[in-house]
Structures are given as C-alpha cells and as structure tokens.
Amino acid sequence: MTVILAMSTLVQNKVILVDDNEERRLSLANNLDFLKVNYEALTFVELLQGNMTHNHYSIALIGVCSLPLSLNKLIKFIHDNYQNTPVCLLENWNETEKLNQAAKKQLLRVLTQDLDDDILTDLLHEAQIYQSVRRPPNSELTHDFPLLIGESAELGQLKQCMSKVVDREVNVLIIGESGTGKELVARSLHNLSARAKGPFVPINCGAIPPELLESELFGHEKGAFTGAVSSRAGRFEMADNGTLFLDEIGDMPLPMQVKMLRVLQDRCFERVGGTKSIKVDVRIVAATHRNLEEMVASGDFREDLFYRLNVYPIEVPSLRERKSDISILLGHFTERARCQGLGRLKFQLSAIDSLERHPWDGNVRELLNLIERLAIMYPDGVVGVSELPQKCRHVNEPDPSRYQVQSDMTLNTDNHFISALEEREQENNNQLIELPERDFDLKAYIEQVETSLIKQALFKSNQIVARAATLLSIRRTTLVEKMRKFGIQRQ
C-alpha cells in the first residue's frame, strides 16, 4: 500500500519496456498496470521500427535482445530518438564493461535481481533526478507568456514555473514586491489555461473597506443593508467558469479570512442577506507583497487559509534581479508611449547604463512611470544621463561640454533678445490700450499675444525649446505645455 501511494505522484512518468523475453515482459507490464504507471511494452523489432507514441520517456527498461545489436548502438539510438532517456538493464549484457563514456552516463543500473515495486519506485526517482540535471535550459518551457517582457534567466525561470501549473486546477499564490507585475502573471496563467474563454475577475483586498469587502466578494440581496436597493452578484459569481484574482490577500481582515475558508474548500457561499447557497466553478489565484508566513506567526493571517492558498507558490523576481531586461523594457514602454501620442523617445547608451544601475525600489511600475514622464518632458527627443532625474543618475555625464556650449551660446544673443523685448514692452506700456465697446475676448487676446511671443522666441533660438524657454523666463516643461495648448510646432 505504501508503494502505491508513493507511485501515485508519478502520473507524468512514462516507461519504455523493451524485452524479447515475452514472459517477463508481460509480468512487468502487469506490475506497471497495478502501480498505475504509464508504459509502452514492445519487442526490439518494434522499438527499432519506431512503433512509439511519444518521443520522451522517464526511463527505458531493457531486457534480453534476440537481434544482433550492440549495447552501445542501442543506447545511442535511445539517446537520439527519445531525448536522452536513461536506461536500466534488466539483466547483464556481455558488452556492459565495453561501453563508451556517453553510454555509461546514460546507463543508470544493471539489475542483479528481479524488478519489484520498491526497486521500480527507486528507479523512477533516480531517473527523474538524472533528467532534471541533464535537462537543457528552458527545455520545460512549453508556453510563451506575451505579457511578460524580457529575456533574462530569472524571467525564464518564472515562465518555467508558470508552465507547470498553467493547466492545473489548483490554487496559486503569487509572491513578489509591489510593481513587479503580479497581476500580469495571474492574467497570463488565465489566458493560457482551459479557462481562457471565461472571465478574469480581479479584486484588490486592501483597497476595499472591510465593511464592504464581503458584499464585493459574495454579493448581496435587496435590503441586506442600507443602500442595497437591488440584488447584486459578487466577484465570485462574476468569475464563474473563469479565474478570480485576489490581489493583496495579505491585507484581508481576519473576520473575512474565516469566511473565505469554506469558499476555497467547497466553492460554495451565500450572498449577504441571503440564505440560498450558490456554487461556482472558479480558479483562485492570490497575490501579496507581504510575508504571509511571518503574518501567520504573529497571528495576523490565518494558518489554515495560508495553506489553502499556498498550494503552488510563484515568486516574481524584482527588476533589480533581472537588470538585463531593462533595455528590452525601455523599448517596449517607449513604443507604448508613442502609441499613446506622447512621442518616440530614444536613449543614449550612457543613459541605459545609468538606468541599469538604479535600484528600482518600485520595480517595473517605477520604470513605466519614468518613461511616461520623460516622454512628456522630451517628446520625440533623446535622453542622456543629464536628462534623467537626479536619483537615476548613477554614471557621470560622458559629454558635459555639450551642455556648456549651449549655455555659452545663449549669453549674448539672449541678452540682446531680452533687451529688445524690454524695449517693446516699454513702448507698449507708453501706449494706452482702449477697451472696445463690445465683442472683446480678453482670453483670446492674451492667447494671441502668448502665441506671437512664443513663435518669436523659437525663431530667435533656432527652434531650440530649452533656449526659447530661457528667453521667455519660463520652465521648459511650461513652454512645452503652452506649445501643445496653442498648437505651435517647431519649424
């Protein structure tokens, strides 16, 4: 009985049983059936003819061969055709001592006794470890998650971890710092699962007042409380046949945690103020930036709820752990900003180097915020180290003279232009502007004056916005906003 329980976790195992000893082959096949292990039993002729339904197996159990086939060639054939499947000989071959190095690595054991249940269990475990050690990087990655941008090893490990559970109907707990993209992970799991055609319903457990959270999750009946003028479905009902994403589950109040237990176990609940049990088919994916184990120890989170949610944990790496993805994310976010009408940004290599050294406490969300801000400040511009916010400058400006030259250029010309403006202003002050009797629009008049002065400043500064802002004694960002407001384009 113990062996059967141990083997029940090996549903994914598939064994090749190749033996020309028909009596032993049938006996071992019955044993594999009893242990509920997937297998294919065949002769060596059938093996060499390729009469197989898969190209990857846990282990190849090799018996006696009636064909003139060397052991080296047999093991190489299995290696080439069945993805380096390890081999176990059910009895000794005469050529065992003459195997080459590659074949020796692939041969796990030569049995000296009959294959019983305990030996088979141990063999499957050894084969599992053999394949995990020799498996090439990303070989388990069977899904592409387009919402997750990057090519770092850390992101690849995250995708492998997600691939194992994407089609599993188990509760998932996503752990990671704020801004790492935990909701994107949850959406990716939903989009590639069998529930993709169903709804994805998110709810932030920390953003809803405790007294309203129960109604938000389970819904309410008409008259259940003041203001409940009609019945309303909750998030669990909305997510029926889909996925419910419980964001910031660590912020859920303790009384609400108790009510969540039954729902997670039975997928059954009642609306607030109702008596009818409602059963739903929902997959639960939760997320938190908190350490729930510490909260369990301090009594701030229920231990039983923690174990119900933490069936399969997924840890999302922070941005500082995958800094090689920053340049890829920059390209993605700048293209996103362009599609939003904010202009196309370009980055100097020195600026990218500086950003890769930044600690990114706010993770990907902080990077996105920075790109949008830079796109507003420098529309269709180039960002160097000096254009970055002070806290993001972690390398020296490689060409400070470029900025000094701009300052020198503005000295004489700007003073000359400002003097001309002062003279014109003095002339205007000496003239009395009479208010028309009717049809006078002060706002339009002021906009006309501003538009004229901005165009003159741009002309005098050779269309350099920063210099034009200096001439007008306003901030560059203020000038950019006014140009956008009045529809002024650089010539």
C-alpha positions in Angstrom: 0.0 0.0 0.0 2.9 2.4 0.8 4.4 1.8 -2.6 1.1 2.6 -4.4 0.8 5.9 -2.5 4.4 6.8 -3.4 3.8 6.0 -7.1 0.6 7.9 -7.2 2.6 11.1 -7.5 4.3 9.8 -10.7 1.4 10.2 -13.1 3.6 12.0 -15.5 6.1 9.1 -15.7 6.1 7.0 -18.9 8.2 4.0 -19.2 9.6 2.1 -22.2 9.7 -1.6 -21.6 11.7 -3.5 -24.3 12.2 -7.2 -23.9 12.2 -10.2 -26.2 11.5 -12.4 -23.2 7.8 -12.4 -23.6 7.0 -14.0 -20.2 9.0 -11.3 -18.3 7.6 -8.5 -20.5 4.0 -9.5 -19.7 4.8 -9.9 -16.0 6.4 -6.5 -15.7 3.6 -4.9 -17.7 1.1 -6.3 -15.2 3.1 -4.8 -12.4 3.2 -1.4 -14.1 -0.5 -1.6 -14.5 -1.0 -2.3 -10.8 1.1 0.7 -9.9 -0.7 2.9 -12.4 2.5 3.8 -14.2 2.1 4.7 -17.9 4.2 2.5 -20.1 4.7 1.0 -23.6 5.8 -2.6 -23.8 7.3 -3.9 -27.0 9.9 -6.0 -28.7 13.3 -4.8 -30.0 12.0 -5.1 -33.6 9.1 -2.8 -32.7 11.4 -0.4 -31.0 13.7 -0.1 -34.0 10.8 0.3 -36.3 9.7 3.4 -34.3 6.4 2.0 -33.1 6.2 4.5 -30.3 3.6 7.2 -29.4 6.0 9.6 -27.7 9.5 11.0 -28.1 10.3 11.4 -24.4 10.2 8.9 -21.6 11.2 8.7 -17.9 13.3 5.5 -18.3 13.9 2.6 -20.7 13.8 -0.8 -19.1 15.8 -3.1 -21.4 15.7 -6.8 -21.3 17.1 -9.6 -23.5 17.6 -8.8 -27.2 17.3 -11.5 -29.9 18.8 -9.3 -32.6 22.5 -8.8 -33.5 22.5 -5.3 -31.8 25.4 -3.9 -29.8 24.6 -2.2 -26.5 26.5 1.0 -27.5 24.4 1.4 -30.6 21.2 0.6 -28.7 21.8 3.3 -26.0 22.8 5.8 -28.7 19.6 5.0 -30.6 17.5 5.7 -27.5 19.5 8.9 -26.8 19.0 10.2 -30.3 15.3 9.3 -30.7 13.9 9.7 -27.2 15.5 12.8 -25.8 18.3 11.2 -23.7 16.0 8.8 -21.9 18.1 7.0 -19.2 18.5 3.2 -19.4 18.2 0.3 -16.9 19.2 -3.2 -17.9 17.0 -5.9 -16.6 20.0 -8.3 -16.8 23.6 -8.0 -17.6 24.8 -7.8 -21.3 28.2 -9.1 -22.4 29.2 -5.7 -23.6 28.4 -3.8 -20.4 32.1 -3.4 -19.5 32.9 -2.1 -23.0 30.5 0.8 -23.1 31.8 4.2 -24.2 31.7 7.2 -21.8 28.4 8.6 -23.3 26.6 5.3 -22.9 27.9 4.8 -19.4 26.4 8.2 -18.4 23.1 7.2 -19.8 23.0 3.7 -18.1 21.6 4.0 -14.6 21.8 0.4 -13.4 22.2 -3.2 -14.3 19.8 -5.2 -12.1 21.1 -8.3 -10.4 17.6 -9.2 -9.0 14.1 -9.2 -10.2 12.4 -5.8 -10.6 10.0 -5.4 -7.7 7.8 -2.5 -6.6 10.4 -0.9 -4.3 13.2 -1.1 -6.9 10.9 0.4 -9.6 9.9 3.3 -7.3 13.6 4.0 -6.6 14.5 3.7 -10.3 11.9 6.2 -11.3 13.1 8.6 -8.7 16.7 8.2 -9.9 15.6 8.7 -13.5 13.7 11.9 -12.5 16.9 13.4 -10.9 19.0 12.2 -13.9 16.8 14.1 -16.4 16.5 17.3 -14.2 20.3 17.6 -14.0 20.8 17.0 -17.8 17.8 18.9 -19.0 18.9 21.9 -21.1 17.8 25.4 -20.1 14.2 26.3 -20.9 13.5 22.7 -22.1 10.4 22.6 -19.9 9.1 25.8 -21.3 6.0 24.8 -23.2 4.2 28.2 -23.1 5.0 31.7 -24.2 3.7 34.4 -22.0 3.5 37.5 -24.2 2.5 39.8 -21.3 5.9 39.1 -19.6 8.6 41.2 -21.3 12.2 40.2 -21.1 14.8 37.5 -21.9 16.7 37.2 -18.6 17.4 33.9 -16.9 15.3 35.0 -14.0 12.3 35.6 -16.2 12.9 32.3 -17.9 12.7 30.5 -14.6 9.5 32.3 -13.7 7.9 31.2 -17.0 9.0 27.6 -16.4 7.5 27.7 -13.0 4.2 29.1 -14.5 4.2 26.5 -17.3 4.0 23.7 -14.7 0.7 25.0 -13.3 -0.9 26.8 -16.2 -3.3 23.9 -16.9 -3.6 22.7 -13.3 -6.8 23.4 -11.3 -5.0 24.3 -8.1 -4.8 27.4 -6.0 -1.8 29.6 -6.9 -0.2 32.2 -4.6 2.0 34.8 -6.4 4.6 36.4 -4.2 6.6 39.5 -5.1 7.4 43.1 -4.3 5.0 45.9 -5.3 5.3 46.8 -9.0 6.8 43.5 -10.2 3.8 42.6 -12.3 2.0 40.0 -10.2 -1.3 40.7 -11.9 0.3 40.2 -15.3 1.4 36.8 -14.1 -2.1 36.0 -13.0 -3.6 37.1 -16.3 -1.0 35.1 -18.2 -2.0 32.0 -16.3 -5.6 32.6 -17.1 -5.1 33.5 -20.8 -3.2 30.2 -21.5 -5.4 27.9 -19.4 -8.5 26.0 -20.3 -10.5 28.8 -18.6 -9.2 31.5 -21.1 -12.7 31.9 -22.6 -14.1 32.5 -19.1 -13.8 35.8 -17.2 -10.7 37.1 -15.4 -12.0 39.0 -12.3 -9.5 40.9 -10.2 -10.2 42.4 -6.8 -7.8 44.3 -4.5 -8.5 43.1 -1.0 -6.6 46.0 0.5 -8.4 48.8 -1.4 -11.9 48.0 -0.3 -13.2 49.0 3.2 -13.6 45.9 5.5 -17.3 46.5 5.9 -17.8 46.4 2.1 -15.4 43.5 1.2 -17.9 40.7 2.0 -20.5 42.3 -0.3 -17.9 42.8 -3.0 -16.8 39.2 -2.9 -20.1 37.3 -2.3 -22.7 39.9 -3.5 -25.8 40.9 -1.6 -29.6 40.6 -1.7 -32.0 43.5 -1.9 -32.5 45.1 1.5 -29.5 43.3 3.1 -28.2 46.7 4.4 -28.8 50.4 4.0 -28.4 51.3 0.3 -28.9 47.8 -1.0 -31.8 48.8 -3.3 -31.4 45.7 -5.5 -29.7 42.4 -5.6 -26.1 42.3 -6.8 -23.7 39.5 -7.8 -20.3 39.4 -6.2 -16.9 38.8 -7.7 -17.1 35.0 -7.1 -20.3 34.8 -9.2 -18.7 37.1 -11.9 -15.7 34.8 -12.1 -17.8 31.6 -12.6 -16.0 29.3 -15.1 -13.1 31.7 -15.0 -10.4 33.0 -12.7 -10.7 35.1 -9.6 -7.6 37.1 -8.8 -7.4 38.1 -5.1 -4.7 40.8 -5.1 -3.0 41.8 -1.8 -4.6 38.9 0.0 -2.4 39.8 3.0 -4.5 42.9 3.6 -7.7 40.9 4.1 -9.2 41.4 7.5 -9.2 38.4 9.9 -13.1 38.1 10.1 -13.2 37.9 6.3 -10.4 35.3 6.2 -12.7 32.9 8.2 -15.5 33.2 5.6 -13.0 32.6 2.8 -12.1 29.1 4.1 -15.4 27.4 3.2 -15.5 29.1 -0.2 -12.0 27.9 -1.0 -12.8 24.3 0.0 -16.4 23.9 -1.3 -16.6 26.8 -3.9 -20.0 27.5 -2.2 -21.3 30.6 -0.4 -24.3 32.7 0.3 -24.9 36.4 -0.6 -25.0 38.9 2.2 -28.6 38.9 3.5 -29.4 35.7 1.5 -30.0 32.1 2.5 -29.6 30.3 -0.8 -26.2 28.5 -1.3 -24.5 29.4 -4.6 -22.0 27.1 -6.1 -19.4 28.3 -8.6 -16.6 26.9 -10.7 -13.7 29.3 -10.0 -10.0 29.0 -10.0 -8.3 31.1 -7.3 -5.1 33.0 -7.9 -4.0 35.2 -5.0 -1.1 37.6 -4.7 0.7 39.5 -2.0 3.8 41.6 -1.4 3.8 40.6 2.3 5.5 37.7 4.1 2.4 35.6 4.9 4.5 33.1 7.0 5.5 35.9 9.3 1.9 37.1 9.5 0.8 33.6 10.4 3.4 33.6 13.2 2.2 36.9 14.5 -1.5 36.0 14.3 -2.3 38.5 11.5 -3.1 35.8 9.0 -4.9 32.5 9.5 -2.7 29.5 9.1 -5.4 27.3 7.6 -6.2 29.9 5.0 -2.5 30.3 4.2 -2.1 26.6 3.4 -5.3 26.6 1.3 -3.9 29.4 -0.8 -0.3 28.3 -0.9 -0.8 25.1 -2.9 1.6 26.3 -5.6 3.7 29.4 -4.8 5.1 31.5 -7.7 7.8 34.1 -6.8 8.1 37.0 -9.2 11.7 38.5 -9.3 12.2 42.1 -8.7 13.5 44.4 -11.5 16.9 44.7 -9.9 17.2 40.9 -10.1 16.8 41.0 -13.8 18.5 44.2 -14.9 19.4 42.7 -18.3 15.7 43.1 -19.2 15.8 46.9 -18.6 16.8 47.7 -22.2 14.1 45.5 -23.6 11.5 47.1 -21.3 12.7 50.5 -22.3 12.0 49.7 -26.0 8.6 48.2 -25.1 7.5 51.2 -22.9 8.7 53.8 -25.3 6.7 52.2 -28.1 3.7 52.1 -25.8 4.2 55.9 -25.1 4.4 56.6 -28.8 1.1 54.8 -29.4 -0.4 56.9 -26.7 0.6 60.1 -28.5 3.5 61.0 -26.2 6.2 60.9 -28.9 9.0 58.5 -29.5 11.9 58.6 -27.1 15.5 57.5 -27.8 18.1 56.7 -25.1 21.8 57.3 -25.2 23.8 54.2 -24.2 25.1 56.1 -21.1 21.5 56.7 -20.0 20.7 53.0 -20.4 23.8 52.1 -18.4 22.7 54.5 -15.6 19.2 53.1 -15.5 20.6 49.5 -15.3 22.5 50.6 -12.1 19.3 52.1 -10.5 17.9 50.0 -7.5 14.3 50.3 -8.8 12.5 50.1 -5.5 9.2 50.5 -7.4 10.2 47.8 -9.9 8.6 47.7 -13.4 5.9 50.2 -12.3 8.6 52.7 -11.4 10.3 52.3 -14.8 7.0 52.7 -16.7 6.3 55.9 -14.7 9.7 57.2 -15.6 9.3 56.6 -19.3 5.9 58.3 -19.4 7.4 61.4 -17.6 10.4 61.6 -19.9 8.1 61.3 -23.0 6.1 64.3 -21.8 9.3 66.3 -21.0 11.2 65.4 -24.2 8.7 64.5 -26.9 10.4 62.8 -29.8 13.7 63.6 -28.0 16.9 61.8 -27.0 17.5 61.1 -23.3 21.1 61.2 -22.0 22.3 61.0 -18.4 21.7 64.7 -17.8 18.0 64.4 -18.9 17.4 61.7 -16.3 16.0 62.6 -12.8 18.8 63.2 -10.3 18.1 60.0 -8.4 18.5 57.9 -11.6 22.0 59.4 -12.5 24.4 56.7 -11.4 27.1 57.4 -14.0 28.8 60.7 -15.0 27.7 62.7 -18.0 30.0 61.5 -20.7 30.0 64.8 -22.6 29.4 67.7 -20.2 30.9 70.2 -22.7 27.8 69.7 -24.9 25.7 71.3 -22.3 28.3 74.0 -21.6 28.3 75.0 -25.2 24.6 75.5 -25.2 24.9 77.8 -22.2 27.6 79.9 -23.9 25.5 80.3 -27.0 22.7 81.9 -25.1 24.7 84.6 -23.3 25.0 87.5 -25.8 22.1 86.6 -28.1 19.7 86.0 -25.3 20.6 89.3 -23.6 20.1 91.1 -26.9 16.7 89.5 -27.4 15.6 90.2 -23.8 16.6 93.8 -24.2 14.5 94.0 -27.4 11.6 92.5 -25.5 12.0 95.0 -22.7 12.1 97.9 -25.1 9.0 96.7 -26.9 7.3 96.2 -23.5 8.2 99.8 -22.5 6.7 101.0 -25.8 3.5 99.1 -25.2 3.3 100.5 -21.7 3.5 104.0 -23.0 0.6 103.3 -25.3 -2.9 103.4 -23.8 -4.9 100.3 -24.8 -8.5 101.3 -25.1 -11.2 98.8 -24.2 -13.6 98.2 -27.2 -17.2 98.9 -26.5 -18.2 95.3 -27.3 -17.1 91.9 -28.6 -13.8 91.9 -26.8 -12.5 88.5 -25.7 -9.7 89.0 -23.2 -8.7 85.3 -23.1 -8.4 85.1 -26.8 -6.4 88.4 -26.9 -3.9 87.0 -24.3 -3.6 83.7 -26.1 -2.8 85.6 -29.3 -0.1 87.6 -27.5 1.4 84.5 -26.0 1.4 82.6 -29.3 3.2 85.5 -31.0 5.9 85.8 -28.3 6.5 82.0 -28.2 6.9 81.9 -32.0 9.3 84.8 -31.9 11.3 83.1 -29.1 11.5 79.9 -31.1 12.7 81.8 -34.1 15.4 83.7 -32.2 16.6 80.4 -30.5 16.8 78.4 -33.8 13.8 76.3 -32.7 15.6 75.1 -29.6 12.8 74.8 -27.0 15.1 75.0 -23.9 16.7 78.3 -25.2 13.3 79.7 -26.1 12.1 78.9 -22.5 15.1 80.8 -21.2 14.3 83.8 -23.4 10.7 83.8 -22.0 11.9 83.2 -18.4 9.6 80.2 -18.0 10.3 76.5 -17.4 10.9 74.3 -20.4 8.0 72.0 -19.4 5.7 75.0 -19.1 6.7 76.1 -22.6 6.1 72.6 -24.0 2.6 72.6 -22.5 1.8 76.0 -23.9 3.0 74.9 -27.4 0.8 71.9 -27.2 -2.1 74.0 -26.0 -1.8 76.6 -28.8 -0.9 74.1 -31.5 2.6 75.6 -32.1 5.0 73.3 -33.9 8.8 73.8 -34.3 9.7 74.8 -37.8 
